Amino acid sequence: MQLTIAEATGLAVRGLTRAGMSAENARITADHLVDAALCGHEFSSLPRVLALAEALRGKAPARPTCVVRENHCSALLDGGDNVAYVVSLHAIDKAIDIARKNGVAVVCANNTWFSGRLAYYVERAARQGFIAMHTTNTTARVAPFGGVDRLMGTNPFAIAFPSDEDPIIIDIGTSATTWGDVVLARTKGEPLAEGLAVNPAGHPTRDPQEALDGAILPWGGPRGSGLALAVQLLGILAGSELVIDDISNYGLFFVVIDPKLFMPSDQFPARVAAFRQFVTSNRAQTHGGTVRMPGDSSQQKRRDNIAKGVISLDDAVYARLRELGGD
Amino acid sequence: MQLTIAEATGLAVRGLTRAGMSAENARITADHLVDAALCGHEFSSLPRVLALAEALRGKAPARPTCVVRENHCSALLDGGDNVAYVVSLHAIDKAIDIARKNGVAVVCANNTWFSGRLAYYVERAARQGFIAMHTTNTTARVAPFGGVDRLMGTNPFAIAFPSDEDPIIIDIGTSATTWGDVVLARTKGEPLAEGLAVNPAGHPTRDPQEALDGAILPWGGPRGSGLALAVQLLGILAGSELVIDDISNYGLFFVVIDPKLFMPSDQFPARVAAFRQFVTSNRAQTHGGTVRMPGDSSQQKRRDNIAKGVISLDDAVYARLRELGGD
């Protein structure tokens, strides 16, 4: 199934409003999901509308996001139990506002759940000239290094840098695999790779169902686990629970920095562009290949897909979205 | 060879002042190196005095560190070509001062070289109640993922959280191995493990000399490489070169945050302690083992060594340090 960007956005908005979201929040969420589709991240795109509708069924109506604490370089937002696709947008825009005035912003948000591609929010700041860092802790599915109990989320970490060309965008999860990939392996009846998960007894497993019942392991051994713990603690700073047992109360953390604090106007984006040029012009490991910067592949796909004007969607997902939207 | 803490400090101070450091800077550096020894990090401790003396021989006298730009939530320091052991201390103390007044500080420093254990500086802030993040880019020895040319340093990243108990301190390098470990393997005539380095032609190598002539690979594949690139770009923000070819002009980056911006006084350190308690009381992967928090092992060794009142030092290093110090 191929849809225009407007059709895809409308489909998502109708589904999300029927599931209980306000028109404004449905539009913010749909824009995020359609952008994910354009960037080639199918799992993070329109199929998420179905998961969101499912999650919304168990929830009381959300309250508006509001600022509960603020000083000239920081803010704390109460997400009102809105989905993080919405709260993160409010939070990054608040952080950009503060950084525009004062050069630096640290913004936290709580009472929110689900998180989209963190790249979306840090890119938004980088395209306005700011360095942005963003983390969120999520539903507990990952054991710390050396442990076997699920205490941390997949806890992504993202940072973006403004550039005279496209921003450089780094967006990494800190778990060895994702919940979605394990569910997909179960659906396909395929075993997991070695070293990704343990079963409820704490033994290594390649069985997706055992992994879902047990715990996913952290990415990158003790170092990756350290990063995951840091993201968890930044979530706790934002007001999250120590460990999130359900789909609620994630802790979002943002730092936004104006590079003009440290060098004359326009110099940093030029330096970033020069660094990208230098890195990508160096020798690649594979003969005839190129060294790529993080985030470049997604941005290239988005350009290509916008030029084509269409996004692809699985037929079955399309049918379920039409049904949800009452089409 | 076993030395008391005072003897070890005196030995380092004498060597560093004879190598050209001011008495004050020698003392700051010696305190860092002795702390590394107490924490069990032998390579990062007193043997570094010899490497520092070697590096200082090629350098003009350093100027004092000074603040060249400042606003109410940020500062940029010119390190005056002083060693980063000294400049990082000035920078973290400046950041703590700013954060104490305004809640958030972003501090950068340039014109400096070598960096010690980043844990030392973030712990200093965490013990005063602050969350602290610190990165530095270093001499180019590491290829980005997919590349074979040395463009980045071993680019460490550290973050620490204040706690009612000991702080939680995460301090990770972003290279698959360290320069020091490769040199050690060459000295011992041992091959490297697979996947750590490439030779100058860009082919995988386990030969330490080929690795030293070629490039070390990033830790953790594309994700670790992404982090290494982020640290490089934060160094560039601080005023470092795009790629550091010699031992000079590292870019230090610090963020310090007062958790009281986001929750009532004393609540965050209590939450961190509760999280540590929760994590370490969960099941371990090895029967009878425990789940450890990052940084705990170093802090435990320090307590033990302070109780014993002595640090160990290789006899040959001791002899060379005495010679350097003119004893």
Contacts between the chains, C-beta under 8 A, distances in Angstrom:
chain1	res1	chain2	res2	distance
A	69	B	261	6.9
A	69	B	262	6.7
A	71	B	102	7.5
A	71	B	103	5.7
A	71	B	261	6.5
A	72	B	72	7.4
A	72	B	73	7.7
A	72	B	102	7.3
A	73	B	72	7.7
A	73	B	73	4.6
A	73	B	102	6.0
A	73	B	103	6.1
A	73	B	104	4.5
A	74	B	103	5.6
A	74	B	104	5.7
A	74	B	261	4.6
A	74	B	262	7.5
A	76	B	261	7.3
A	76	B	262	5.1
A	102	B	71	7.5
A	102	B	72	7.3
A	102	B	73	6.0
A	103	B	71	5.8
A	103	B	73	6.1
A	103	B	74	5.7
A	103	B	106	7.8
A	104	B	73	4.5
A	104	B	74	5.7
A	104	B	104	5.7
A	104	B	105	7.9
A	104	B	106	5.0
A	105	B	104	7.8
A	106	B	103	7.8
A	106	B	104	5.0
A	106	B	257	5.6
A	106	B	261	7.0
A	108	B	262	5.2
A	131	B	234	7.9
A	131	B	237	6.8
A	143	B	282	8.0
A	143	B	285	7.9
A	144	B	279	5.8
A	144	B	282	7.9
A	144	B	291	5.8
A	145	B	291	8.0
A	146	B	284	5.8
A	146	B	285	5.4
A	146	B	286	7.5
A	146	B	289	6.8
A	146	B	290	7.8
A	146	B	291	4.9
A	146	B	292	6.2
A	147	B	279	7.2
A	147	B	282	5.3
A	147	B	283	6.5
A	147	B	284	6.1
A	147	B	285	6.4
A	147	B	291	4.1
A	148	B	282	7.8
A	148	B	283	5.1
A	148	B	284	7.3
A	148	B	285	5.5
A	149	B	282	4.3
A	149	B	283	5.4
A	151	B	278	7.2
A	151	B	279	5.9
A	151	B	282	6.3
A	159	B	230	4.9
A	161	B	230	7.8
A	161	B	233	5.0
A	168	B	229	7.1
A	168	B	233	6.7
A	170	B	226	4.0
A	170	B	227	7.1
A	170	B	229	6.7
A	170	B	230	5.3
A	172	B	223	4.2
A	172	B	226	5.7
A	172	B	227	7.3
A	173	B	223	7.9
A	198	B	285	7.5
A	202	B	283	5.8
A	202	B	285	6.5
A	219	B	220	7.1
A	219	B	223	6.6
A	220	B	219	7.1
A	220	B	220	4.3
A	220	B	223	6.9
A	220	B	224	6.5
A	222	B	294	7.1
A	223	B	172	4.3
A	223	B	173	7.9
A	223	B	219	6.5
A	223	B	220	6.9
A	223	B	224	7.7
A	224	B	220	6.5
A	224	B	223	7.7
A	225	B	294	7.7
A	226	B	170	4.0
A	226	B	172	5.7
A	226	B	294	4.3
A	227	B	170	7.1
A	227	B	172	7.3
A	229	B	168	7.1
A	229	B	170	6.7
A	229	B	279	7.5
A	229	B	293	7.2
A	229	B	294	6.5
A	230	B	159	4.9
A	230	B	161	7.8
A	230	B	170	5.2
A	232	B	275	7.2
A	233	B	161	5.0
A	233	B	168	6.7
A	233	B	272	6.3
A	233	B	275	6.7
A	234	B	131	7.9
A	236	B	268	7.6
A	236	B	271	5.3
A	236	B	272	7.2
A	236	B	275	6.3
A	237	B	131	6.9
A	237	B	257	7.8
A	237	B	259	5.8
A	237	B	262	5.6
A	237	B	263	7.6
A	237	B	268	6.2
A	238	B	262	6.7
A	239	B	262	7.0
A	239	B	263	6.9
A	242	B	271	6.9
A	242	B	274	6.1
A	242	B	275	4.9
A	242	B	278	5.7
A	243	B	278	6.8
A	255	B	106	8.0
A	255	B	255	6.2
A	257	B	106	5.6
A	257	B	237	7.8
A	259	B	237	5.8
A	261	B	69	6.9
A	261	B	71	6.5
A	261	B	74	4.6
A	261	B	76	7.3
A	261	B	106	7.1
A	262	B	69	6.7
A	262	B	74	7.5
A	262	B	76	5.1
A	262	B	108	5.2
A	262	B	237	5.7
A	262	B	238	6.7
A	262	B	239	7.0
A	263	B	237	7.6
A	263	B	239	6.8
A	268	B	236	7.6
A	268	B	237	6.2
A	271	B	236	5.3
A	271	B	242	7.0
A	272	B	233	6.4
A	272	B	236	7.2
A	274	B	242	6.1
A	275	B	232	7.2
A	275	B	233	6.7
A	275	B	236	6.3
A	275	B	242	4.9
A	278	B	151	7.2
A	278	B	242	5.7
A	278	B	243	6.8
A	279	B	144	5.8
A	279	B	147	7.2
A	279	B	151	5.9
A	279	B	229	7.5
A	282	B	143	8.0
A	282	B	144	7.9
A	282	B	147	5.3
A	282	B	148	7.8
A	282	B	149	4.3
A	282	B	151	6.3
A	283	B	147	6.5
A	283	B	148	5.1
A	283	B	149	5.4
A	283	B	202	5.8
A	284	B	146	5.8
A	284	B	147	6.1
A	284	B	148	7.3
A	285	B	143	7.9
A	285	B	146	5.4
A	285	B	147	6.4
A	285	B	148	5.5
A	285	B	198	7.5
A	285	B	202	6.5
A	286	B	146	7.6
A	289	B	146	6.8
A	290	B	146	7.8
A	291	B	144	5.8
A	291	B	145	8.0
A	291	B	146	4.9
A	291	B	147	4.1
A	292	B	146	6.3
A	293	B	229	7.2
A	294	B	222	7.0
A	294	B	225	7.7
A	294	B	226	4.3
A	294	B	229	6.5
